[in-house]
Amino acid sequence: MKNPITITLLLFVSLLKAQSISSPSKAIQVTFQLTNDGKPCYAIQYKNQEVILPSTLGLELKDLPALDQGFSLQKATEKAVDEPWEPVLGEYAVIQNKYNQLTLNLLQKATGRLLNIVFKVYDEGVAFRYEFPKQAALNHFVIKEENSQFNLAGDHNTFWIPGDYDSQEYAYNETKFSAIDVAKLDMNNGIGLKTIQSNYRVQSPLMMKSASGLYINIFEAAVVNYPVMHLTTIPSKNQLTSHLVPNAIGDKVYLQTPAVSPWRTIFVSDDARKIVGSKMIFSLNEPCKIKDVSFIKPMKYVGVWWEMHVGKSTWDFAGSQNAQNAADGMLLPSGKHGANTENVKRYIDFAAKHGFDGVLVEGWNTGWEDWFGNWKEDVFDFVTPYPDFNLKAVNDYAQSKGVKMIMHHETSGSVANYERHLDRAFQLMKDYQYPAVKSGYVGRIIPRGEFHDGQTMVNHYNFVARRAADYNLMINSHESSRPTGYSRTYPNYIAAEAARGNEFNAWSIGNPPAHETILPFTRLLGGPMDYTPGIFEIKMSYYDKAKTEQVHTTLAKQLALYVTLYSPLQMAADLPENYERYSDAFQFIKDVAVDWQDSRYLEAEPGDYLTVARKEKKGERWFLGAITDENARKCEISLDFLTPGKKYKAILYQDAKDADWKDNPKAYEIKTITVSAKSKLKLNLARGGGAAVSFEPIL
């Protein structure tokens, strides 16, 4: 059997008019050629190692000949670009945007149609997209499928979740690529809608590691007016092909020239830190389109939320047993409604006392008695509060305490209804000076037959962000499609969930200890995640002795997540009384920043561990977070990121010697030491554990 390199060389002998381009560092090389029958084909090498073997590109069109062969190369243009930019909020004050670009102008001779394929090659990866110029030969058209191939050079270790059109809320599977098989999964693991059509289809981003130690990630950027890309695998051939999520009648994309596809991205490095720290996805999006960004501010918040997940209270006012009464307009209070005026004031007091910016309130508005799984069009109107929630009184009280309120809009999947009410809902927020809204998309989508990841819904999520900007409001979406860097263009799209969050630990088999070490290599590459960390009361038996569920981390790891899982919108998710019982550990949540001028990824291995240090945006403090998987770990961290010549007071929050995520999760220790840039810090991480450190300059 020939080895992969030999196969590559033999195939390229039959290709015509080779074009190649390298990354600025020359480590990555992309080769593009047309086959004898005019099929676009590319390959990628990293430091002379094969990463992507020759792979074809093309698109199937509805009622038109495919755009996949019969091309001739009309022109090839190269340019070098170095355009650093400043994000409104982010992990860095300045993001480097340096790449080499190759644009290939193709003509399909039989149809006269024009197609451009553009490659951008960064030091940490490659991006390419299709461009459809304005032309008489192609005006309005429908894409049946995009057939972008990614032929891998080996059977890599792979982190994957199944290709569910409606949900990303799955724990990651770690297998060889050849072992990908959705049919073998426990599909009761969570609340995914399970609109899965194939046993061998997975979602991107897909994180992999080769036997030779290369880290490879396949993802996409700038998904605008286009569906989400899933990946169809042929495990026996180490092959991936793009698969676009369809709409209700099976079409994939409706376009009119001029138009572009999203960028398809292939990260590659022999250093995992280069992948997890990359901002390539954001740089591939268009620059900010909001003229005045002064309303976009980072926030730390608490809220009426976790108490519903643990069963202390409910979202609904009347109780599900009174659903028929609710339908008849007869609301009989259940006595467990969490979003009542007095309870919300308690959270406002807590936020004001401890310096939090905002309070989220879920379940404040009518409709919760009869919302889930019913496919009802008009469940919520987003403006009518329950009888026990005095909107004005709560808002006046919050303002008197210097606290902002965060609105909640659960759509129950009825997006047409939400769009009809959107302006009235946003105007209500403006009237009461709410700066941000958490939107939710639980359930199947109405219009019926549409999917969360289809073109219609992608356009909806982006539209809501754009419309919110008109009202100077920030958006935090839950159950949406996963972000692909659109927050560069509309930075008021401050955060999203779009993955399996911390809430699953309250009422399911939970998130395995490795989960938070994988998310930064997958979901977070496309944008900040509202993971809702900070759970101190780990075992749910605290609330109900019959419960066996628990958070699959130590308390110290919950602190570390504020640094390792980036978001400018961070929730202290636990109940106020739990924080008061562990006030010494709570101090780190109060201190940690949420907007940064610099970030250093010090250690990284997907599925195993991650250590990150960050410097606050407007100050000299640094914060460090270190997390591990189900294995205990000891590490020694150089503090050379600190300013030379300065001394710092370091407060270390870490697992106690006998800590364990399952058996002893709340065992932690806190100590204060003096350090400098020349110091080394030894950390002890328990199974499922972590450590958090604050560094404050000593004046």
C-alpha positions in Angstrom: 0.0 0.0 0.0 1.3 3.4 -0.9 1.8 6.0 1.8 -0.3 9.2 1.8 2.5 11.4 0.5 3.0 9.1 -2.5 -0.7 9.1 -3.3 -0.6 12.9 -3.1 2.3 13.2 -5.5 0.7 10.8 -8.0 -2.6 12.7 -7.9 -1.0 16.1 -8.5 0.7 14.8 -11.6 -2.7 14.8 -13.3 -3.6 18.3 -12.2 -3.1 21.5 -14.2 -1.9 25.0 -13.5 -0.8 24.7 -9.8 -1.0 27.7 -7.6 0.4 27.8 -4.1 0.5 30.2 -1.3 2.1 30.1 2.2 1.3 31.6 5.6 3.4 34.6 6.7 5.7 32.3 8.7 5.9 29.8 5.8 4.8 27.0 8.1 1.5 26.4 6.2 1.3 25.9 2.5 -1.8 25.7 0.4 -1.8 24.3 -3.1 -4.7 24.8 -5.6 -5.1 23.2 -8.9 -7.7 22.2 -11.5 -8.0 18.6 -12.4 -8.1 17.4 -16.0 -11.9 17.8 -16.1 -11.7 21.3 -14.5 -12.6 20.4 -10.9 -11.2 22.8 -8.2 -8.9 20.9 -5.9 -6.7 22.0 -2.9 -4.3 20.5 -0.4 -2.6 21.8 2.8 0.7 21.0 4.3 2.1 22.1 7.7 5.9 22.1 8.0 6.0 19.6 5.1 3.5 17.3 6.8 0.3 16.5 4.9 -2.7 17.9 6.7 -5.4 18.0 4.0 -4.8 15.6 1.1 -6.1 16.7 -2.4 -9.8 17.6 -1.8 -12.3 18.9 -4.4 -14.5 21.9 -4.1 -17.9 22.7 -5.6 -21.6 23.3 -5.2 -24.8 21.6 -6.5 -27.5 23.9 -7.7 -31.2 23.3 -7.9 -32.5 23.1 -11.6 -29.1 24.2 -12.9 -25.8 22.4 -13.8 -23.5 22.1 -10.8 -20.7 24.5 -10.1 -18.1 21.7 -9.6 -16.3 21.0 -12.8 -15.5 22.3 -16.3 -13.6 25.4 -15.0 -10.7 27.2 -16.4 -8.5 29.6 -14.5 -8.9 33.1 -15.8 -6.7 34.9 -13.2 -4.9 34.3 -9.9 -4.1 37.2 -7.6 -2.0 37.2 -4.5 -1.6 39.8 -1.8 -0.2 40.1 1.7 -2.4 41.7 4.4 -1.5 43.0 7.9 -4.6 44.8 9.4 -4.7 44.7 13.2 -8.0 45.7 14.7 -9.4 46.6 18.1 -12.4 44.7 19.4 -15.0 46.6 21.5 -14.9 43.7 24.0 -12.5 40.8 23.9 -9.6 38.7 25.1 -7.1 41.2 23.6 -7.0 45.0 23.2 -5.7 44.5 19.7 -6.2 41.5 17.4 -3.5 40.8 14.8 -5.0 40.1 11.4 -2.1 39.0 9.2 -2.4 36.6 6.3 -1.5 36.0 2.7 -4.4 35.8 0.2 -4.9 34.0 -3.1 -7.9 34.8 -5.2 -8.7 32.5 -8.1 -11.1 33.7 -10.8 -12.7 30.7 -12.5 -14.9 30.4 -15.6 -17.2 27.5 -16.2 -16.8 27.2 -19.9 -20.0 25.3 -20.7 -22.3 27.7 -18.9 -20.3 31.0 -19.0 -20.7 31.3 -15.2 -18.1 32.9 -13.0 -16.9 31.6 -9.6 -14.2 33.0 -7.4 -12.4 30.9 -4.7 -10.5 32.9 -2.2 -7.9 31.5 0.2 -6.6 33.3 3.3 -3.6 31.7 4.9 -2.8 32.7 8.5 0.0 31.3 10.7 -2.5 29.3 12.6 -4.7 28.1 9.7 -6.4 28.4 6.4 -9.7 29.9 5.3 -11.4 29.6 2.0 -14.8 30.7 0.6 -16.8 30.8 -2.6 -17.7 34.1 -4.2 -20.4 34.5 -6.8 -19.8 37.7 -8.8 -22.7 39.7 -10.3 -23.3 38.1 -13.7 -26.0 37.5 -16.4 -25.3 33.8 -16.4 -26.1 33.4 -12.7 -28.6 35.7 -10.9 -31.1 34.1 -8.5 -30.2 30.6 -7.6 -30.7 27.8 -5.0 -27.9 25.7 -3.6 -28.8 22.1 -3.1 -25.6 21.2 -1.4 -22.1 22.4 -0.9 -19.5 19.7 -1.5 -16.3 21.1 0.1 -14.1 18.1 0.9 -11.6 17.8 3.7 -9.6 14.6 3.1 -7.5 14.0 6.2 -4.0 12.6 6.2 -4.7 10.1 9.0 -7.0 8.5 11.4 -6.9 11.3 14.0 -8.1 11.4 17.6 -11.3 13.4 17.3 -13.7 15.4 19.6 -17.2 15.3 18.1 -20.9 15.7 18.7 -23.6 14.4 16.4 -25.1 16.4 13.6 -28.3 17.5 15.2 -29.9 20.3 13.1 -31.6 21.7 16.2 -29.1 21.5 19.1 -25.5 21.5 20.1 -26.3 20.5 23.7 -24.3 17.3 23.8 -21.3 16.1 25.7 -18.3 15.6 23.4 -17.2 12.1 22.3 -13.5 11.4 22.1 -12.7 8.6 19.6 -10.6 7.9 16.6 -12.0 9.4 13.4 -12.6 5.9 12.1 -14.8 5.2 15.2 -17.3 8.0 14.6 -20.8 6.4 14.9 -23.8 8.4 16.2 -25.8 5.2 16.5 -23.7 4.0 19.4 -24.4 7.1 21.5 -26.8 7.4 24.4 -29.3 9.7 22.8 -31.1 10.4 26.1 -28.0 12.3 27.3 -29.6 15.8 27.6 -32.5 17.6 25.9 -31.2 17.7 22.3 -34.1 17.7 19.8 -32.3 14.9 17.9 -33.1 15.9 14.3 -30.2 13.7 13.2 -30.4 12.3 9.7 -27.1 10.3 9.6 -25.1 8.1 11.9 -21.9 9.6 10.4 -22.7 13.3 10.4 -21.1 15.5 13.0 -21.1 19.2 13.8 -18.3 21.7 13.4 -16.1 22.8 14.9 -14.4 19.5 14.8 -11.2 19.2 16.9 -8.6 16.6 16.1 -5.1 15.5 17.0 -2.9 13.5 14.7 -0.6 10.7 15.7 2.4 13.0 14.9 1.2 15.6 17.3 -0.6 18.1 14.9 -3.7 19.8 16.2 -6.3 20.3 13.5 -9.7 22.0 13.7 -12.3 22.3 10.9 -14.9 25.1 11.4 -16.4 28.1 9.6 -16.5 31.9 10.0 -18.9 34.7 9.0 -22.1 32.6 8.6 -24.4 35.3 7.2 -27.4 34.6 5.0 -26.4 30.9 4.9 -27.1 27.8 6.9 -24.7 26.2 9.4 -22.2 23.7 8.0 -22.2 20.2 9.4 -19.8 17.6 8.3 -20.6 14.2 6.7 -17.9 11.7 7.5 -16.7 8.6 5.7 -14.8 7.1 8.7 -13.2 4.3 6.6 -11.6 6.9 4.3 -10.7 9.7 6.7 -12.9 11.9 4.7 -15.2 14.8 5.5 -17.6 16.7 3.2 -19.6 19.8 4.1 -23.3 19.4 4.6 -25.6 22.3 4.8 -28.7 22.3 7.0 -31.9 22.3 4.9 -35.0 24.3 5.2 -38.6 23.0 5.5 -38.8 21.9 1.8 -35.2 20.6 1.6 -33.5 23.5 -0.1 -30.2 24.7 1.5 -29.5 28.3 0.4 -31.3 31.0 -1.5 -28.9 33.5 -3.0 -28.7 36.3 -5.5 -25.5 37.5 -7.0 -23.3 39.1 -5.9 -23.0 36.8 -2.9 -20.5 34.9 -0.9 -20.4 31.7 1.2 -19.1 31.7 4.8 -15.4 31.0 5.2 -14.4 27.3 5.7 -11.5 27.2 8.1 -8.8 24.6 8.9 -6.7 25.4 11.9 -3.4 23.5 12.1 -0.5 23.8 14.5 1.9 21.6 16.5 1.1 23.7 19.5 -2.4 23.5 20.9 -2.1 26.9 22.4 -2.0 28.4 18.9 -5.4 26.9 18.2 -7.2 27.8 21.4 -5.8 31.4 21.4 -6.5 32.2 17.8 -8.9 35.0 16.8 -8.9 34.0 13.1 -12.6 33.3 13.1 -13.4 36.9 14.3 -10.9 38.4 11.8 -12.7 36.7 8.9 -15.9 38.7 9.7 -16.7 42.2 8.6 -15.6 45.1 10.8 -18.0 46.7 13.3 -21.0 48.3 11.7 -22.3 50.1 14.8 -21.2 53.7 14.8 -21.6 54.4 18.5 -20.6 51.5 20.6 -20.6 53.3 23.9 -23.7 51.3 25.1 -21.8 48.0 24.7 -20.4 47.2 28.1 -19.2 44.1 29.9 -21.3 42.8 32.7 -21.2 40.5 35.7 -24.6 39.4 36.8 -26.7 37.3 39.2 -30.2 36.2 38.6 -33.5 34.4 39.3 -32.5 31.3 37.3 -30.6 28.5 39.1 -33.2 28.3 41.8 -35.6 27.0 39.1 -33.2 24.4 37.9 -32.6 23.0 41.4 -36.4 22.9 42.1 -36.6 25.7 44.7 -39.0 27.7 42.6 -40.7 27.7 39.1 -40.7 29.8 36.0 -44.5 29.7 35.8 -46.9 31.6 38.2 -49.8 29.2 38.3 -48.1 25.8 38.0 -48.3 23.4 35.1 -51.3 21.7 36.7 -53.2 25.0 36.1 -52.4 25.1 32.4 -56.1 25.0 31.3 -56.9 27.8 33.8 -54.0 29.8 32.3 -55.4 29.2 28.8 -58.8 30.6 30.1 -57.1 33.6 31.6 -57.6 32.4 35.2 -54.2 32.4 36.9 -54.1 30.7 40.3 -50.8 31.2 42.0 -48.8 28.1 42.8 -46.8 29.8 45.6 -43.5 28.7 44.1 -43.1 31.4 41.4 -39.5 32.7 41.5 -39.9 36.0 39.6 -42.0 37.8 42.2 -41.2 41.3 43.2 -39.9 40.6 46.7 -37.6 37.8 45.6 -36.2 39.9 42.8 -35.5 42.7 45.2 -33.5 40.3 47.3 -31.3 39.6 44.3 -31.0 43.3 43.6 -29.8 43.9 47.2 -27.3 41.1 46.8 -26.0 42.5 43.5 -25.7 46.0 44.9 -23.9 44.8 48.1 -21.3 42.8 46.1 -20.7 45.1 43.2 -22.5 43.2 40.4 -23.7 45.0 37.3 -27.0 43.3 36.7 -29.8 41.0 37.7 -31.4 38.5 35.2 -35.1 37.6 35.9 -36.6 34.6 34.1 -40.2 33.7 34.4 -41.4 37.4 34.8 -43.8 37.3 31.9 -47.1 35.5 31.3 -47.1 32.3 29.2 -44.9 29.8 31.1 -47.8 27.6 32.2 -48.3 26.3 28.6 -45.1 26.9 26.6 -42.9 23.8 26.2 -43.3 21.4 23.4 -46.7 22.5 22.3 -45.8 24.2 19.0 -48.1 27.1 19.9 -47.7 30.2 17.9 -48.5 33.0 20.4 -47.4 31.8 23.9 -45.5 34.9 24.9 -46.0 38.6 24.1 -42.8 39.7 25.9 -44.4 42.7 27.5 -47.0 41.4 30.0 -45.8 40.6 33.5 -47.3 38.1 35.9 -49.5 39.7 38.6 -46.8 39.2 41.3 -44.1 41.0 39.3 -44.3 44.7 39.4 -42.2 45.8 36.5 -42.0 49.5 37.4 -41.4 48.9 41.1 -38.6 46.4 40.5 -37.0 48.7 37.9 -37.2 51.7 40.2 -35.7 49.7 43.1 -32.8 48.5 40.9 -32.0 52.0 39.7 -32.0 53.3 43.3 -29.4 50.6 44.0 -27.3 51.3 40.9 -28.1 47.8 39.4 -29.2 47.1 35.8 -31.9 44.6 35.0 -31.5 42.0 32.3 -34.6 41.1 30.3 -35.5 37.5 29.4 -37.3 36.6 26.2 -38.1 32.9 25.8 -39.5 32.4 22.3 -40.4 28.7 22.7 -39.1 28.4 19.1 -41.9 30.6 17.7 -39.6 33.0 15.9 -42.3 34.5 13.7 -44.2 35.5 16.8 -41.0 37.0 18.3 -40.3 39.1 15.3 -43.9 40.4 15.3 -43.4 41.5 18.9 -39.8 42.5 18.7 -40.1 46.2 18.4 -42.6 46.5 21.2 -40.5 44.2 23.4 -37.3 46.3 22.8 -39.2 49.5 23.4 -40.3 48.2 26.7 -36.7 47.5 27.6 -35.7 51.0 26.5 -38.6 52.5 28.6 -37.3 50.7 31.7 -33.6 51.1 30.8 -32.7 47.4 30.5 -29.3 47.2 28.7 -29.4 43.6 27.7 -31.7 40.7 26.9 -31.2 36.9 27.2 -33.2 35.3 24.4 -34.1 31.6 24.3 -35.1 29.2 21.5 -36.2 26.0 23.3 -38.3 23.7 21.2 -39.0 23.1 17.5 -39.0 26.1 15.3 -42.2 27.8 14.1 -42.5 28.2 11.1 -42.8 24.4 11.2 -40.1 22.4 9.5 -37.4 25.0 9.9 -34.3 24.1 11.9 -32.3 26.1 14.4 -29.2 25.7 12.1 -31.0 26.6 8.8 -30.6 29.7 6.7 -33.9 31.1 8.0 -32.9 30.9 11.6 -29.3 32.1 11.0 -30.9 35.2 9.4 -33.2 35.6 12.4 -30.5 35.5 15.0 -28.4 38.0 13.1 -31.5 40.2 12.5 -32.3 40.3 16.2 -28.8 41.5 16.9 -29.0 44.2 14.3 -32.4 45.4 15.4 -31.2 45.4 19.0 -28.4 47.7 18.0 -31.0 50.2 16.8 -32.3 50.3 20.3 -28.8 50.3 21.9 -29.4 46.9 23.4 -27.1 43.9 23.9 -28.1 40.3 23.0 -27.3 37.0 24.8 -28.9 34.2 22.9 -29.5 30.7 24.2 -30.4 27.6 22.0 -29.3 29.5 18.9 -26.9 28.3 16.3 -23.2 28.5 17.4 -21.5 31.8 16.8 -19.0 32.2 14.0 -17.4 35.6 14.8 -20.4 37.8 13.9 -19.8 39.6 17.2 -17.0 41.5 15.5 -19.6 43.0 13.1 -22.3 43.5 15.7 -20.5 43.5 19.1 -23.8 44.1 20.9 -24.2 40.3 20.2 -22.3 40.1 23.5 -22.6 36.3 24.2 -24.5 33.1 23.4 -25.0 29.7 24.9 -25.1 27.3 21.8 -23.5 24.4 23.6 -24.0 22.2 26.6 -23.9 24.6 29.5 -23.6 24.3 33.3 -27.3 23.9 33.7 -27.1 20.3 32.6 -25.4 19.5 35.9 -28.6 20.2 37.8 -31.0 17.7 36.2 -29.2 15.3 33.9 -26.2 13.0 33.9 -24.3 16.2 33.7 -21.2 17.4 31.9 -18.2 15.2 32.3 -15.1 16.7 33.9 -13.3 17.0 30.5 -16.2 19.0 29.1 -14.8 22.5 30.0 -11.3 21.5 28.6 -12.9 20.8 25.2 -15.2 23.8 24.8 -12.4 26.4 24.3 -11.1 24.3 21.3 -14.6 24.0 19.8 -17.6 26.2 20.7 -15.6 29.2 22.0 -13.5 29.6 18.8 -16.6 31.3 17.3 -17.6 33.6 20.2 -18.1 34.2 23.9 -20.2 31.6 25.8 -22.7 32.2 28.5 -21.7 29.0 30.4 -23.1 30.3 33.7 -20.3 29.1 36.0 -19.8 29.7 39.8 -21.9 26.8 41.3 -20.7 26.3 44.9 -23.4 23.9 46.2 -22.2 21.0 44.0 -24.5 18.2 44.9 -28.2 18.5 44.2 -29.0 16.3 47.2 -28.6 19.5 49.2 -32.0 20.6 47.8 -33.6 17.2 47.7 -32.1 14.1 49.4 -33.6 11.9 46.6 -31.5 13.6 43.9 -28.2 12.1 42.7 -27.3 14.8 40.2 -24.3 17.0 40.8 -21.9 19.4 39.1 -18.9 17.4 37.8 -16.2 19.8 39.0 -14.7 21.0 42.3 -15.7 24.3 43.7 -12.2 25.6 42.8 -12.7 24.7 39.2 -15.9 26.7 39.1 -13.8 29.7 40.0 -11.2 28.9 37.3 -13.9 28.8 34.6 -14.3 32.6 34.9 -10.9 32.8 33.3 -10.7 29.8 31.0 -14.2 30.2 29.4 -14.1 33.7 28.0 -17.2 35.9 28.1 -17.7 39.6 28.6 -21.1 38.6 30.2 -20.4 36.4 33.2 -23.0 35.1 35.6 -22.5 34.2 39.2 -25.1 31.5 38.7 -25.6 30.0 42.2 -28.0 31.2 44.9 -27.1 34.3 47.0 -27.3 32.3 50.2 -24.7 29.7 48.9 -22.3 32.5 48.2 -22.8 33.9 51.6 -21.8 30.6 53.1 -18.6 30.5 51.1 -17.8 34.2 51.1 -14.0 33.7 51.1 -14.2 31.8 47.7 -16.9 34.1 46.4 -14.3 36.9 46.6 -12.6 35.7 43.5 -15.9 36.0 41.5 -16.3 39.6 42.8 -12.7 40.5 41.9 -12.3 38.8 38.4 -12.5 41.0 35.4 -14.6 40.2 32.3 -12.9 42.4 29.7 -9.2 42.0 28.8 -6.3 43.8 27.3 -4.1 40.6 27.0 -4.5 36.9 27.3 -1.8 34.2 27.5 -2.6 30.6 26.9 0.1 28.9 29.1 -0.8 25.2 28.8 -3.3 23.5 26.6 -4.4 20.0 25.6 -7.9 19.4 24.4 -9.8 17.0 26.7 -7.1 17.1 29.3 -6.2 20.6 30.7 -6.0 24.3 30.1 -4.2 27.2 31.9 -4.9 30.8 30.9 -3.7 34.1 32.3 -5.4 37.4 31.4 -4.8 41.1 32.1 -7.8 43.3 32.8 -8.6 45.9 30.2 -8.3 49.1 32.3 -5.9 48.2 35.0 -2.8 46.2 36.0 -4.3 43.1 37.6 -3.9 39.7 36.2 -6.0 36.6 36.7 -5.2 33.0 36.1 -7.4 29.9 35.7 -6.2 26.3 35.4 -8.5 23.4 34.9 -8.1 19.6 34.4 -10.3 16.7 33.4 -11.1 13.6 35.4 -7.4 13.2 36.2 -5.6 14.9 39.0 -2.7 17.1 37.9 0.2 19.0 39.3 1.8 21.8 37.3 4.4 24.5 37.7 3.6 27.8 35.9 6.1 30.5 35.1 4.8 34.0 35.9 6.9 35.7 33.3 3.7 37.4 31.9 3.8 39.7 34.9 5.4 43.1 34.5 9.2 42.8 35.2 10.4 44.6 38.3 7.0 44.7 40.0 5.9 42.6 43.0 2.4 41.3 43.1 0.1 40.0 45.8 -1.2 36.7 44.5 -4.3 35.2 46.1 -4.5 31.5 45.2 -7.8 29.6 45.3 -7.2 25.9 44.7 -8.3 22.4 45.5 -7.4 21.1 48.9 -5.2 18.0 49.1 -8.2 15.7 49.6 -10.5 17.4 47.1 -12.2 15.3 44.4 -15.0 16.3 42.0 -17.2 13.4 43.0 -16.4 12.6 46.6 -15.2 15.9 48.1 -15.9 18.7 45.7 -16.1 21.6 48.1 -12.6 21.1 49.7 -10.6 24.1 48.8 -7.8 26.3 50.2 -6.9 29.9 49.9 -3.5 31.4 50.4 -1.8 34.7 49.8 1.8 35.0 48.6 4.1 37.6 47.1 5.3 36.9 43.5 7.1 38.6 40.6 7.7 37.9 37.0 10.6 35.6 38.0 8.5 33.4 40.2 7.1 30.0 39.4 3.7 28.9 40.8 3.0 25.3 41.7 -0.6 24.3 41.4 -2.4 21.3 42.7 -5.5 20.3 40.7 -7.7 17.5 42.0 -9.7 15.1 39.8 -12.2 17.4 37.9 -10.5 20.3 39.7 -8.9 23.6 39.1 -7.2 26.7 40.5 -7.9 30.4 40.2 -5.4 33.1 41.0 -5.6 36.9 41.2 -2.5 39.0 40.9 -2.5 42.6 42.2 0.5 44.9 41.9 2.0 46.0 45.3 2.4 49.7 45.2 
